[in-house]
Amino acid sequence: MTQLILFTEIENEICILLAQRINPNKDFYLKLNGPGGKAIYEKNENIDVCVIRECFEEAEIVLRNEKLLKIFEETCYSTKEWRAEPCLQKEAKYIVTLAIYLHPLEEPPKHTEPHTLGPWDLYKIKDLLKHRNELIPILEENIELIDGKIKTYGQDVLELPINMQKLEEIKIKLEKQSQRTQETFNFLNDIDLEIPEEEIPEIVDKQFPVLALNFGKLSSYEIQTLIKYKKKIQESIRPLRRIEHKIQTIEKSYKGLKYLSIFDKAERKIIAQKFGENPTIAELSKDDTILHKFRNTIFEFEIHKSSTNKLTYLKLRLSKDQTQTNGITYGKQTWEFFHKNYSKLPLI
């Protein structure tokens, strides 16, 4: 049996994704748990594959193998099939293995099993440490371990051996299957263990089984096929996202700003033809007329910076209050100040 801790950080607080068990006919009624469940032992599904499958079924979140970190595993004798109630070997009817995994929360969860789980929500680790009795037993007993492993997650993932990035590989014989229509396309339901990515077939957009995702349970192989499809989509839109981000940055910098607004409307075109739309204070100061015009003018100003904290633009606006004082207030300065300190910054 598996439990997955999807974690993130909000306002410097570590939070994990949990939902309340709301089926009164199941164990641990009203307790909080993460995505997870039972491995399909009849099909020899290992626990690593199980946690990936269960997470997709319960929250429609796709995990990445290289980011999945197992932090706890315990095997014990039990008198019950799906409960870890330690007992003597001679009394045991089952051998139960429990495992806890970590993975960063990288996409919003979906509420896919409303009949058994309440909505997914983020809980602060520091609050769970105080109210551990609200958790299912495996999380209640290991909440300190979870807290500590989240804090060292980055280093622990780097130390994973390479062969842990691939799960168990087995020989799989595939019979040629006739092409399926979009209505009946449902991947290959008879395969449940992970195989090398290069052996997973490509999905074309027309085959993407939107309807099939809402019915029944997905095998691990199906999830792997979706992961490969997701990677293909991500690769195709990555260049567009970079362009979008650049445009949004430019839009944010210039939205609502007027070029050369310290000049009268009649002057702006002439100034732009002579100095460009974004001249520097140094360039404008070469013109004696401009220098004389603004010599004693007070400006309101803002300094714009890039994401790397590099100075990029100087925003100037004529101050409504042109009264000279001994000490210029914060956010207001004279032309001489800008010429001395920010003479090479483009003006907006």
ZAMARGU-4260 file (C-alpha; in steps of 0.2 Angstrom, whole numbers, plus 5000, padded with zeros to 4 digits):
<rodrens>
0) 5000/5000/5000 | 5006/5017/4996 | 5005/5035/5001 | 5011/5050/4991 | 5015/5067/4999
5) 5014/5081/4986 | 5022/5096/4993 | 5024/5114/4989 | 5029/5130/4998 | 5017/5145/5001
10) 5024/5161/5010 | 5039/5151/5017 | 5027/5138/5024 | 5029/5119/5018 | 5012/5113/5013
15) 5006/5096/5008 | 4991/5090/4998 | 4978/5080/5007 | 4960/5075/5006 | 4947/5068/5019
20) 4941/5050/5018 | 4922/5052/5017 | 4916/5034/5014 | 4909/5028/5031 | 4911/5010/5025
25) 4930/5011/5023 | 4944/5011/5035 | 4950/5028/5043 | 4933/5037/5040 | 4936/5056/5041
30) 4955/5055/5042 | 4966/5064/5030 | 4977/5055/5017 | 4987/5059/5002 | 4985/5050/4985
35) 4989/5032/4986 | 4981/5015/4987 | 4984/4996/4984 | 4996/4989/4972 | 4987/4976/4960
40) 4997/4961/4966 | 4987/4949/4954 | 4996/4958/4940 | 5013/4959/4949 | 5012/4978/4950
45) 5026/4985/4960 | 5023/4999/4973 | 5033/5012/4963 | 5021/5010/4948 | 5006/5009/4960
50) 5009/5026/4967 | 5010/5034/4949 | 4994/5025/4944 | 4985/5030/4960 | 4990/5048/4959
55) 4983/5050/4942 | 4967/5041/4946 | 4963/5051/4962 | 4970/5068/4957 | 4974/5067/4938
60) 4992/5072/4942 | 5006/5065/4932 | 5021/5061/4942 | 5039/5061/4935 | 5050/5046/4939
65) 5065/5056/4942 | 5057/5067/4955 | 5048/5053/4964 | 5057/5049/4980 | 5053/5034/4992
70) 5056/5040/5010 | 5048/5025/5020 | 5045/5007/5017 | 5040/4994/5030 | 5034/4976/5028
75) 5025/4967/5042 | 5015/4952/5046 | 4996/4955/5047 | 4980/4946/5051 | 4970/4957/5039
80) 4973/4959/5020 | 4974/4977/5018 | 4978/4983/5036 | 4996/4983/5044 | 4991/4976/5061
85) 5008/4968/5066 | 5006/4950/5073 | 5017/4935/5076 | 5022/4925/5061 | 5012/4910/5065
90) 4996/4921/5067 | 4999/4930/5051 | 4988/4927/5035 | 4996/4941/5025 | 5012/4951/5022
95) 5008/4969/5020 | 5021/4982/5014 | 5018/5001/5017 | 5027/5014/5008 | 5028/5033/5008
100) 5034/5044/4993 | 5038/5062/4990 | 5035/5072/4974 | 5034/5091/4971 | 5016/5098/4968
105) 5018/5105/4950 | 5000/5106/4944 | 4982/5108/4952 | 4974/5092/4957 | 4956/5087/4951
110) 4943/5080/4962 | 4940/5063/4953 | 4933/5052/4967 | 4920/5062/4976 | 4912/5046/4982
115) 4927/5042/4993 | 4937/5057/4995 | 4933/5075/4999 | 4941/5090/4989 | 4960/5091/4989
120) 4967/5105/5000 | 4984/5111/5006 | 4989/5109/5024 | 5003/5117/5033 | 5016/5104/5040
125) 5017/5114/5056 | 4998/5112/5059 | 4999/5094/5055 | 5012/5091/5068 | 5001/5098/5081
130) 4985/5089/5075 | 4993/5072/5069 | 4977/5063/5075 | 4968/5069/5060 | 4979/5059/5049
135) 4978/5041/5043 | 4990/5030/5054 | 5005/5028/5042 | 5005/5047/5040 | 5002/5051/5059
140) 5017/5040/5064 | 5029/5047/5051 | 5024/5065/5050 | 5041/5071/5058 | 5050/5060/5045
145) 5040/5068/5031 | 5044/5085/5037 | 5062/5082/5038 | 5063/5073/5021 | 5054/5087/5012
150) 5067/5099/5019 | 5081/5088/5012 | 5072/5083/4996 | 5083/5092/4984 | 5099/5084/4990
155) 5091/5067/4992 | 5084/5067/4974 | 5102/5072/4967 | 5109/5056/4976 | 5097/5044/4968
160) 5106/5031/4957 | 5102/5032/4939 | 5094/5015/4938 | 5081/5021/4950 | 5074/5032/4937
165) 5067/5017/4928 | 5056/5005/4936 | 5056/4986/4934 | 5057/4981/4915 | 5049/4965/4909
170) 5048/4956/4893 | 5031/4960/4885 | 5024/4952/4870 | 5012/4963/4860 | 5001/4956/4847
175) 4997/4967/4832 | 4981/4976/4835 | 4969/4983/4822 | 4968/5002/4822 | 4955/5008/4834
180) 4943/5022/4831 | 4942/5037/4843 | 4927/5030/4851 | 4934/5013/4856 | 4953/5018/4858
185) 4958/5013/4875 | 4977/5010/4874 | 4982/4992/4879 | 4973/4987/4895 | 4983/4971/4897
190) 4999/4980/4901 | 5003/4986/4919 | 5021/4988/4921 | 5033/5001/4915 | 5043/4998/4900
195) 5057/5009/4892 | 5050/5026/4885 | 5056/5022/4867 | 5045/5007/4866 | 5029/5017/4871
200) 5019/5021/4856 | 5016/5039/4850 | 4998/5046/4852 | 4992/5057/4838 | 4980/5071/4843
205) 4965/5063/4835 | 4967/5048/4846 | 4969/5056/4863 | 4955/5047/4873 | 4947/5062/4882
210) 4931/5052/4886 | 4941/5036/4890 | 4949/5045/4905 | 4932/5047/4914 | 4928/5029/4914
215) 4936/5014/4923 | 4954/5013/4929 | 4969/5017/4920 | 4984/5004/4919 | 5001/5010/4922
220) 5005/5007/4904 | 4991/5019/4899 | 4998/5032/4911 | 5015/5031/4903 | 5007/5033/4886
225) 4999/5049/4892 | 5015/5055/4900 | 5024/5053/4884 | 5010/5062/4875 | 5011/5076/4888
230) 5030/5078/4885 | 5027/5080/4866 | 5014/5093/4869 | 5026/5102/4881 | 5040/5102/4869
235) 5029/5109/4855 | 5023/5124/4866 | 5039/5128/4875 | 5045/5140/4862 | 5028/5149/4861
240) 5028/5151/4880 | 5045/5159/4879 | 5038/5171/4866 | 5023/5174/4877 | 5033/5177/4892
245) 5044/5190/4883 | 5029/5199/4876 | 5020/5199/4893 | 5036/5207/4901 | 5037/5220/4888
250) 5018/5223/4890 | 5020/5225/4908 | 5034/5237/4906 | 5025/5249/4894 | 5007/5247/4898
255) 4999/5263/4903 | 5016/5273/4899 | 5017/5287/4887 | 5033/5289/4877 | 5042/5306/4880
260) 5027/5311/4891 | 5038/5325/4900 | 5037/5335/4883 | 5022/5343/4876 | 5012/5333/4863
265) 5018/5345/4849 | 5036/5342/4854 | 5036/5323/4856 | 5037/5319/4837 | 5051/5331/4834
270) 5060/5324/4850 | 5057/5306/4844 | 5064/5310/4826 | 5080/5317/4834 | 5083/5306/4849
275) 5072/5291/4846 | 5057/5285/4857 | 5068/5281/4872 | 5082/5293/4873 | 5093/5294/4889
280) 5095/5309/4900 | 5113/5311/4894 | 5107/5312/4875 | 5094/5325/4879 | 5106/5335/4890
285) 5116/5339/4874 | 5102/5350/4868 | 5103/5367/4877 | 5085/5370/4874 | 5080/5355/4883
290) 5093/5357/4897 | 5086/5375/4900 | 5068/5369/4900 | 5070/5356/4913 | 5085/5364/4923
295) 5074/5368/4938 | 5059/5356/4935 | 5055/5343/4948 | 5050/5325/4942 | 5042/5311/4949
300) 5052/5295/4945 | 5053/5276/4945 | 5067/5265/4942 | 5063/5249/4932 | 5073/5233/4935
305) 5074/5217/4925 | 5072/5200/4933 | 5091/5199/4937 | 5090/5216/4946 | 5098/5225/4932
310) 5092/5243/4929 | 5083/5245/4913 | 5072/5260/4912 | 5069/5277/4920 | 5051/5283/4921
315) 5049/5302/4923 | 5033/5312/4925 | 5031/5330/4929 | 5027/5333/4947 | 5011/5342/4950
320) 5020/5351/4964 | 5035/5361/4957 | 5039/5370/4974 | 5057/5369/4977 | 5062/5363/4995
325) 5079/5361/5003 | 5077/5342/5003 | 5068/5333/4988 | 5056/5320/4994 | 5057/5302/4990
330) 5051/5298/4973 | 5054/5316/4967 | 5071/5323/4960 | 5078/5336/4948 | 5086/5335/4931
335) 5103/5337/4938 | 5100/5322/4950 | 5096/5311/4935 | 5110/5317/4924 | 5122/5313/4938
340) 5115/5296/4943 | 5105/5288/4929 | 5111/5297/4913 | 5112/5282/4903 | 5095/5274/4907
345) 5082/5274/4893 | 5068/5286/4897 | 5050/5281/4897
</rodrens>
